[in-house]
Amino acid sequence: MQASGQNTSQTTMTNVRRPAHSRLAEALWRVVRRDGVAAATVRSIAAEAGWSPGALRPYFSTQAELLAFAMEHVIARAKGDPAATDWLRRADEGIGEVTALAVRALAGEGELAAHRDAEFEAARLRALIDGLTIQALTRPESMPPERMSAVLAAHLEDLTT
């Protein structure tokens, strides 16, 4: 134990992991920029970093840990990259436009239930899509594409009643 009460082996491991995390973060960023977030897998990041997939295990024991790290890193990195910041802003605006368009289309066809507020329902649909996206990224086994489609279809059906 050090005087601060910190375990020396933990301090050493943390110091050793930081440069490795930095190298992995850079490899991750290259994969995301080149191939998109969906391509950020243990295998692709390891290959980009010149490592074997097994070499990532001490840093990320689960795919969820890797994805959490990936999301944090991409967001942090995008804040310093004007092109990435612009892309994220446009993507976010696009999601808002699509959800508003979907609800307006329902209303325009007379399909939106009379007691529903189109603006509120567009915000609710967007929140649902955001939540489904996070689940699909962090726990893909619990939210496969078929389930996402079924959840969205049920929600849109619910808007008509």
Buried (B, 14 or more C-beta within 10 A) or exposed (E): EEEEEEEEEEEEEEEEEEEBBEBBBBBBBBBBBEEEBEEBBBEBBBBBBEBEEEBBEEBBEEBBEBBBBBBEBBEEBBEEBEEBEEEBEEEEEEBBEBBBEBBBEBBEEEEBEEEBEBEEBBBBBBEBBEEBBEBBBBEBEEBEEEEBEEBBEEBBEEBEE
